Each structure stands twice: as C-alpha cells, then as structure tokens.
Amino acid sequence: MSIEVTRDVFKLAQVFTISRGSRTEAKVLTAHVTRDGITGRGECVPYARYDETLDSVEAQIRGLPADVTRATLQELLPAGAARNAVDCALWDLEAKAAGKRVWELAGLPAPAPEITAYTLSLDTPEAMLAQAQKNAHRPLLKIKLGTPDDMPRLEAVRKGAPEARIIIDANEGWSAEVYADLAPHLVRLGVGLVEQPLPAGEDEALIGMDRPVPVCADESCHDRASLPGLKGKYDVVNIKLDKTGGLTEALLLRDAARAAGYDVMVGCMVGSSLAMAPATLVAQGARVVDLDGPLLLAEDRDQPLVFDDSGVHPPVPALWG
C-alpha cells in the first residue's frame, strides 16, 4: 500500500470572512491511499486555530507507515486534519475494494438528503442585508458574527430573510457580557442556535448562565474526550471531521454525544465536495446540518455533491465511498 498527498486550491465564489479573518480561496490537502491498484481519497482542511498548517499536516500524513489501517491510524495520529484525510481515504479504499458503499461497511442505513445551512459571511450590516435578501429563499441561514457590535448585523439579516430559520456562529468572538446582552434579542429575532459564543478556554462562564437559545460547542468539542468538559455549558455539539480526525471517530462521537444528552450539529471547514461527502453519513438525523462548503466555492471536484431543494445528497461512488 502507498500513501500520497497533494495540495489543491479552490477559489471561493466571494470573500469569506469570520471573526478571525478573511480568505478568497480554500487550500486543502488530499490523501490518496492505494492498494492492489485501487485508490481511496480523503480531503482535509488544516486550520490555524488548531496550530495546523499545510506543511505540518502534510508531514504527518507522509510520516505514516505504508501498512496503516483505520484501527492503527487512531493511535498513530491525534484527532485533527491529517488523521481525517487518511481515515476517509481508507474508508473509500475499503468500499471500492469490497464493491460496497461505505454506509454498508459501517452498518448504517442508506443516507438521504439533509437540509443544510447556507453561511453568510461577516460584513457590514448593509452588505449582510444584501446577502440575506439574495439568499432569503434558503430554508436555513447561518450568520457569521463575533464582534461587540453585532446587533445591527443580526437585525439586517432578519429583515432581509424574514422567513428563513437562522443560526449564529460567533467563532469565539463574544465575551460573557456581550452574549448575555444579546441573548434576549436572539429569542426576539427567532434565532434557533448559537455556536461557540465564548472562547473555548473561557467557556466556564456559560455554567449557570441563562441559555434561552440552545448553545452549541464548536471549538470546545473535538472528539469524545471533549465531552466531559462540556457539561453544564452546552446543549449541542458540532461534529466536524477535521476536528474528530475522520469518519471513524465522528460516528463514535455522534453516538456518545447523544447518549450524554446532547443534540448534534454536523459542520465543516470551507472545502470541496470530497471533504463533505463522508460528513453526509454523520449528518443523518442531526438537529442542524451545515455542509455548505461547496456552495461557497467558485469551482469544485468532478462528480460533486448535489444540492437542491431536498438538501445535500449523499455522494456518488465516483466522488467518494
């Protein structure tokens, strides 16, 4: 067996901004695992917030032994982007070798389309109003916020998309005081969920705080080891394959989170359809699905995921799994 890794760049349809910065392209790594003439693929998005770079993640992948399996991979690499790309490539390889779909190998029901959020990037209230009006037909909008002056932005989006369900991602950008001030207005404006309002290292402040809108752990939740630290702070956990280190841990985290009483959100970094494909399996029955990465791109993989009024569809075999 051989493992190769390539760098791929996908231009974004427009500038994408969150509280930590802006980007105009998605830079990803693609793992190619080949055995007996069959190649499986997996994609990851190294994330600076977790001290990952293209170079560091590529080095992790290239340092793996050629005989790595999904089981040994869990011990060889920590949860993160590198393990994600290889884990998903191994699932793809196994499915192709067996002539079955990944969900069959995992003992899961065949996946169905799931309605996904569409993300409105952080901008001026006027620009976010225009974004909301343009996308008001979508059933679920996710708003990137995370500044002390977010109320005009939120009001603008609700004005521009009066019928859409709305969720908010603060990307750790608020203080406890800002969140407490905003919370009643979130209810008034019909917000359905708030992602990571406080920095991961400062979220103890959520214990005992009134949470009139469900609060979702994103940066505070990576894998099953994160769950004990979430007690009393969060109502929902956001599962991303680049955080869990692949589909294997993502499925285990989903089951463990539900068993612990949490609702589940399934999210993504900004990547191509290849990165979203395995997440469509985890997303089945989730409270919130946020797999809109390909919708934010100006270009995508061949045989991309299908997005329509029914939501995001599971991948065709030519893409993954």
N, C-alpha and C positions, 0 to 999 in steps of 0.2 A: 504494500500500500504506500502511496505517496501523498504528501500534503503540500499544496502550493497556495500562495496568497497573492492577490492582485489588488491594486488600488483603482477605484472607479470614482468618477466625479459626475454628478448630475446637477445641471443648472436648475435653479428654482424659478418658478413662474414669476415671483416678485420677491423683494427683500423680506426676509423673515426675522422678526425682532421679538425677543423676550427681555425680561428684566436684566439679564446678564450680557446682552449684546445682540448684534445683528449678523446675518450671513446672506450670501447670494448664491451659494451652491452647497450641495451635500457631498461631503467626502467620506467614502465608505471603504471598507476592506471586504473582499470576497474570498472565502476559503474554498478551495477545490480539493476534495479528497477522492482519490482514485484507487480502485482495487479491481483487479481482473477486467480491466478495460471499461469499467463503469465509474462515472464521476458524479459525486454529490456536491451540492453547493450550499453555502450559507453566507449571509451578509451580516456585518456588524457596523456600528457607528461609534468609534472611540469618542469619549466625552470628557472634555477638560474638567468639568465639575468633579469627576471621579479620578482625576490625575491620570487620564489616559490620553495618549497621542497616537497618531497613525504609526509612528516609529515603534513606540513601546508595545502596542498591541500586535503589530506585525512580528516583532521579535518573540513575543510569547507564542504565537502560532508556529513560527518556524522552529522554535525550540522543542516542539513536541516530538516524541518518538513515533516512528512510522507505523508502529503496531497499536497505536492508541485506539481504545474503544470508548463508547459512551460512558461505560462504568468507570474506567480508569481515568477518563478525562475529568470527572468530577473531583478527583483527588489531585490531579496534576496542575489544574489551574483554578484560581479563585473565581467566584461569581464576577462576571464582567463581560466586556465586549469580545475579548479573544475567545473565551470558552463558548460564548453564544454562537459565533460564526462556525466553529468546528463542530459543536453539538448539532446544530441544524444541518450542516453538511453531512454528518454521519447518519442522521435520520433520513435525509434524502437518498443517500447511498443505499441504506438498508432497504428502503422502499423500492428503489429501482431494481436492486438485486433480487428481491422477492416477488416482483411483479405485483405489488400491492400498494395501496395508499398508506400514508403514514398513520392516519387515524385507525386503520385496521390493525397495524402493528401495535399501536398504543392501546388497543381495546376500547376505542372511543366511538360513539355514534358518528355517522357521516355528518360533517358540518353543513350548516345552512347559512344564507346571507345574514349579516347583522348590521343594523343601522349604525353608522359611525358618525362621530362628531366631525365638524369641519372647523379648523382653527383660524381665528382672526388674530393676526399679529399685533403686538403692542405698537401704538402710534398715537397721534393727536386725536382728540375726540372727533374732530371733523373728518379725519381720514378713517377712523373706525366706524363712524356713521355710514360713510360711503361703502366700506367693506360689508357692513351689516345689510345695507339695502341691496347690494349686489347678490348677497347670499341668503336673503330672507326666505327663499323657497326651501332651504335645507331644514330638516326637522330638528337638528341638534347643532348648536354653535358653541365652540369653546373659545373663551376670550383670554388672551394673554394680558395679564395685569402685573402688579407687583411694584407700584410706586406709592408714595404717600398721597398722591393726587388722582386717584383712580375713579372717584365718583362720576365726574363728567364723562369719562370714557364708558363706564357701565350704563349710564343714562342714555348716551348716544347710541350704543348698540341696541338697547331695548327699544328705543324709538325707531331705529332702522329695521328691526326684525321683531315686530310686536308679537308674532305667533310662535316663533321658534323657542324650543327649550334651550336654556342657556346654562353652561357650566363655566367656572372660572379657574384659571391656573395662575397663582401668584408667584410661582417659581421662587419661593423662599423670600419674597421681596417685601413682606409686611412685618411690622412689629406687632406685638400683642395689643398695643393700644390702637393701632390703625385697624387691625382686624375687629376688635371689639366695637369700634365706632362704625365700621362698615356693616357689621352683621345684620342689624335690623333692616338696613336698606337692601341687602341681598334678598331677604324674605319679601320685601315690598315689590322688588323687581322680578320676582319669580325665578331666582337662581336656584338650580337644583343640586349643586355640589360645588365645593371649593377645594381645589388641590393645593396642598402644601403652602398654607398661608405664612407660616413662620419658618425660619432657617432650621434645618434638621437638628443642629446642635442646641437649639434654643426652644424646642417644642414642648418642653416640660410645662411651659406656661399654658398649654391647652388643657392640662388636667384641672378639672373643676370649672373651666370656662364654659359659659353658655354656648352651645353649638346649635342654633336654630336651623342651620343648613348643614347637611352632612359634610364632614371634613375628611378628605382623602389624603393618605400618606403616599407621597411620590419619592422625593429624595430621602425620606426617612425609612423607606422599605425597599430592600434589595432582594432578599431571599428569605427562606424560612427562619433563619437565625435572627432576622429583624423583628419577628412577630412579638416576642415578649416585651420589647421596648416600646411598643405602640399602645399598650393597654391604657385605657382612660384618656387617650389623646385623639384617637381617630375612629371613624366609623367605616371607612372604606380603604382598601389598599389598591394602589395602581401597580399592576404587574407589567413590566417591560422586559423583553427577552435580553436586551443589552445590560440590564441590571441583574437578572437572575442567572445569567450565564447560559442561556439556551432554553429550548423547549422542555428538556427533561426536568429541570428544576422549576420552570414556570408552572407546569402541570401539578407538581407536588406542592408548590406554594399556593396555588389556587385552592386545592383541596384543604390544605392546612388552615388557610385564612378563613374559609367558610366554616370549617369545624370550630374555629375560635370565635365565631360570631361576626366576622367582618363581611361586608359586601365587597364585590370585586369590580374593579375597573381594569381594562386592558388597554395599555397605551403604547407609544412608540417614540423613537427618535425620528428625525427627518431623514428617511432613507427611501429606497426603492421598493417595488412590489416584492422583491426577493426577501427583504427584511420583514415585511408584513405577513408574508404567506404563512409561516409557522404560527404566528400570533392569532390567526383566524381560528385555529383549533382551540386555543386558550380562551378566546373571546365568546365562545358559545354560552349563552345564558348570563353573560356578565351584566351587571347593573348599568355600566357605561362602557362603550367601546369607542376608542379613539385611535383608529388606524388609518389616518388620513394622509400619511406621508406622501404616497404617490400623487395625491391631489394637489400637493404643494409644489410638485416638480414641473419643469418645462419639458422634461424628457424622462423616459422610464425604461425598464428592461423589456426585452422581447417577451411576448406572451404575458403581458402584465395582468394584475388583478382587475376584475371587472367591478366597477362601482355604478350602481343605478338606484332607482327608487326603492329597491328592496334592501340596499346597503352594500357592504363589501362582500363579494362572493369568495368562497374558498378557491385556492389556486388550481390551475390545470396542471397535469403532470409535467408538461414541458417547462413550467416555471420552477416548481418545487413539489416534492412529496408525493 
